[in-house]
Amino acid sequence: MPRKQRNQNKKQQRALQKRTKRKQKLARKQTQAAVGINPRRLLRMARQMPIEGAWVQQGWQEQGVARVLIARTQPNDSIMFGEYIVDYFCTGIKDASYASNVNRETFSNEVIPRLYSGTPPLDIEPRLAQEVIWGAVEYAEGLGFDPHRNFREASRILDPAGTMPPSGSIDFGYQGIPLYIPAPDDNQVGIIRRLIEAVGLGNFYYLPRGDIPEEVAELLRVEQPEETPDSAIWTPELQQRSGAHTQSGLWIPGQQPEPVSETGQPEQSPIWTPGRS
């Protein structure tokens, strides 16, 4: 084949490759525009999207930790949602995540049941859901606790903090002071130290699950019982057997039982809760 013809063929091939690449690039952009597969770009636009709904687990007001879900409708009718694990008794946002481009049917039939372990959650007003989240953030920051690192991005699905005035229907802390209930992965020593620095001994509640870590016991000036029952609910009978003592003023397992009335029964319920004096 003559050299001139070979050169022409090469030029044609290069031109064809360029056209093919341009078409592929255009197709990718069109696909992204059609189905919205660019999560970060969508996240920046999230606050412009209408809110689809908000959910929280049943009984959340008695548990101290709320699993809040807020969803928005994307332009292509897919769902973007944020999930927030909120400790409104003490430490604020324990975890957060978000997802986008979720099929509406998948969101309703798979995502929600999975996040709430098969138990139907409660539909709540989006305003209330956001008040729980932002209120817990503010309360925890006042104690020296920052939100989980994932919250920075996941918070873009929420309206900005302070957008709506608080309703006053949600109480943060327990009976006016922090109540710390450790999560499995918590650095309990660090959290207790922070609470002592923020509010001082005697000004927060601590409800351990199982054994109290030795370093925590030292910080709280607690003498550990020889045997600790598995239950996180402590009764006067268990406390009498444990013989643990505290000088901190904190509510912890091991406090002395209620005075007994003339009938021989405790004057109040035998279940010990942080509010008992």
Buried (B, 14 or more C-beta within 10 A) or exposed (E): EEEEEEEEEEEEEEEEEEEEEEEEEEEEEEEEEEEBBBBEEBBEBBBEBEBBBBBBBEEBEEBBBBBBBBBBBBEEEBBBBBBBBBBBBBBBBBBBBBBBBBEBEEBBEEBBEEBBEEEEBEEBEBBBBBBBBBBBBBBBEBBBBEBBEBBEBBBBBBBEEEEEEEEEEBEBBBEEBBBBBBBEEBEBBEBBBBBBEBBEBEBBBBBBEEBBBEEBBEBBEBEBBEEBBEEEEBBBEBBEEBEBBBEBEBBBBBBEBBEEEEEEEBEBEBEBBBEEE
